[in-house]
């Protein structure tokens, strides 16, 4: 996501320059994540080796928030993710500051690098965390409770997707996620969530794998 923002910025700045010299220094990680996304077979292999079977999984081709809502809709559940637990790369923070934008927007809406979001039972949470490849970002909640982002001060911000006008057939159905507002979310979490970073399908894939069975525990994954 931020890699694309960087490319578009340089294109705008240099569009009428005869010998353009784009300024990419210090942002190599972001460009590689966008231009050369890699399947996180290491995560899949580590789960298999530990005999850990996620109860639900989706690739983050459309971004963390949108794909989290897809997973919860398919599984008939809600979720709460915690802002301070979402891993955001240092270069993302740096570029966001340069471009006067919020790195949290990149974390929630940035896609096309195909990290993995998955759930595991609470009983497996510590085992998953010992893999060293996963960030625990929240937990699954009961049906009808919705998807919320929890801020460091404890405020609950409901996530809501607005359909973007597709610029190509491949982007049809993509959503951009906005906070809907804060609210009192008092339901007890019934399941738990972690998130793991893993890019599996090719970058231009428009499909995401949606589970047919509801998740029954923690979820796991990493972000950009």
C-alpha positions in Angstrom: 0.0 0.0 0.0 2.6 2.5 1.0 4.9 1.3 -1.8 2.1 2.2 -4.2 1.7 5.6 -2.6 5.4 6.2 -3.0 5.4 5.3 -6.7 2.4 7.5 -7.3 4.0 10.4 -5.5 7.2 10.2 -7.6 5.2 9.9 -10.8 3.3 13.1 -10.0 6.4 15.0 -9.0 8.5 13.9 -12.0 5.9 13.7 -14.7 7.3 16.6 -16.7 11.0 16.1 -15.8 13.3 15.2 -18.7 15.7 13.0 -16.8 13.7 11.9 -13.7 15.5 10.6 -10.6 12.9 9.1 -8.3 13.7 9.3 -4.6 13.3 5.8 -3.3 16.2 5.7 -0.9 15.2 4.5 2.6 12.0 3.0 1.3 13.3 -0.2 -0.3 11.3 -2.4 2.0 8.0 -0.8 1.0 8.7 -1.0 -2.7 9.7 -4.7 -2.4 6.5 -5.5 -0.4 4.4 -3.9 -3.2 6.3 -5.0 -6.3 7.6 -8.4 -5.1 5.2 -9.8 -2.5 6.3 -13.2 -1.2 4.3 -16.1 -0.1 4.8 -16.8 3.6 5.4 -20.4 3.2 7.6 -20.2 6.3 4.5 -19.6 8.4 2.5 -22.4 6.7 5.5 -24.7 7.2 5.9 -23.8 10.8 2.2 -24.3 11.5 2.3 -27.7 9.9 5.5 -28.7 11.7 3.8 -27.9 15.1 0.6 -29.6 13.9 -1.3 -26.4 14.4 -4.5 -26.2 12.3 -6.1 -22.7 12.0 -9.8 -22.7 12.4 -10.2 -19.9 9.8 -7.7 -18.1 7.5 -7.8 -15.3 4.9 -5.1 -13.5 2.9 -5.0 -9.7 3.3 -5.3 -8.8 -0.3 -7.8 -6.1 0.4 -6.3 -4.9 3.8 -6.6 -6.0 7.4 -9.9 -4.3 8.3 -11.8 -5.3 5.1 -10.6 -8.9 5.1 -11.2 -9.2 8.9 -14.8 -8.2 8.2 -15.0 -10.7 5.4 -13.8 -13.5 7.7 -16.2 -12.5 10.4 -19.1 -12.3 8.0 -18.4 -15.8 6.6 -17.9 -17.2 10.1 -20.8 -15.4 11.7 -18.8 -13.8 14.5 -17.4 -10.4 15.5 -13.9 -9.3 16.4 -11.9 -6.8 18.4 -8.4 -5.8 17.2 -6.0 -3.6 19.3 -4.3 -0.7 17.7 -1.1 -1.0 19.7 -0.8 -4.7 18.7 -0.9 -4.1 15.0 2.7 -4.3 13.7 3.5 -1.3 11.4 7.0 -1.2 9.8 9.3 1.7 10.6 9.5 2.7 6.9 5.7 3.0 6.9 5.8 5.4 9.7 8.5 7.4 8.0 6.8 7.7 4.7 3.4 8.4 6.3 5.1 11.3 8.1 6.6 12.6 4.8 3.3 12.4 3.1 1.3 13.8 6.0 -0.9 10.7 6.3 -1.8 8.4 9.1 0.2 5.1 9.2 -2.9 3.5 10.9 -4.8 4.0 7.6 -2.1 2.1 5.8 -2.2 -0.7 8.4 -6.0 -1.1 8.1 -6.5 -0.5 4.4 -3.2 -1.6 2.9 -3.5 -4.8 0.9 -1.9 -6.6 -2.1 1.0 -7.9 -0.1 -1.1 -10.9 1.0 -0.2 -11.3 4.6 -2.3 -13.9 6.4 -4.9 -13.4 9.1 -6.0 -16.6 10.9 -7.7 -17.8 14.0 -6.7 -20.6 16.3 -8.3 -22.0 19.5 -7.3 -20.3 22.8 -5.7 -23.5 23.9 -3.1 -23.1 21.1 -2.4 -19.4 21.6 0.9 -19.8 23.5 2.1 -22.5 21.1 1.4 -20.2 18.1 3.2 -17.3 19.8 6.3 -19.4 20.4 6.7 -19.7 16.6 8.1 -16.2 16.6 6.3 -15.5 13.2 3.0 -14.2 14.6 1.6 -11.1 16.2 -1.5 -11.5 18.4 -3.7 -8.5 17.5 -7.1 -9.3 19.2 -9.8 -11.8 19.6 -13.0 -13.1 18.1 -16.3 -12.2 19.7 -19.8 -13.6 19.6 -22.1 -13.3 16.6 -23.7 -9.9 16.0 -21.1 -7.9 18.0 -19.4 -6.4 15.0 -15.7 -5.6 14.2 -14.0 -3.0 16.4 -10.6 -1.3 16.6 -9.7 -0.7 20.2 -7.5 2.4 20.8 -4.8 2.6 23.5 -7.2 4.6 25.7 -9.7 1.8 25.6 -12.1 3.4 23.1 -13.9 1.1 20.7 -14.1 2.3 17.0 -16.4 0.3 14.8 -15.0 -0.7 11.5 -17.2 -0.1 8.5 -16.4 -0.6 4.8 -17.5 1.7 2.0 -17.4 0.3 -1.5 -14.9 2.0 -3.7 -15.6 2.6 -7.3 -13.5 0.0 -9.1 -10.8 1.2 -11.4 -10.4 -2.2 -13.0 -12.3 -5.5 -13.1 -9.8 -6.9 -10.7 -10.7 -4.3 -8.1 -14.4 -4.8 -8.2 -15.8 -5.4 -4.8 -12.8 -3.9 -2.9 -13.6 -1.9 0.2 -12.0 1.0 2.0 -12.5 0.9 5.7 -13.3 3.9 7.9 -14.0 4.3 11.6 -17.7 4.5 12.2 -17.4 6.0 15.7 -16.8 4.8 19.2 -19.3 2.8 21.2 -19.7 0.7 24.3 -18.7 -2.9 23.5 -19.4 -4.8 26.6 -19.8 -8.3 25.2 -17.4 -10.9 26.6 -15.1 -12.3 23.9 -15.9 -16.0 23.4 -12.9 -16.7 21.2 -9.4 -15.2 20.7 -7.5 -13.8 17.8 -3.9 -13.5 16.6 -2.6 -12.3 13.2 0.3 -13.7 11.1 2.2 -12.1 8.3 2.1 -14.2 5.3 1.8 -13.5 1.6 0.5 -16.5 -0.3 -1.2 -15.9 -3.7 0.1 -13.6 -6.5 -0.3 -9.9 -6.0 -2.9 -9.4 -8.7 -5.1 -12.2 -7.5 -8.6 -10.9 -6.8 -9.8 -13.8 -4.8 -9.6 -14.4 -1.1 -10.2 -17.7 0.6 -13.1 -17.5 3.0 -13.6 -20.2 5.6 -16.9 -22.2 5.6 -16.6 -23.0 9.3 -16.7 -20.5 12.1 -13.3 -19.9 13.9 -13.3 -21.4 17.4 -10.4 -19.6 19.1 -7.5 -17.3 18.7 -6.4 -15.7 15.5 -2.9 -15.0 14.3 -0.9 -12.9 11.8 1.5 -10.0 10.9 1.2 -6.7 9.0 3.4 -4.4 7.1 
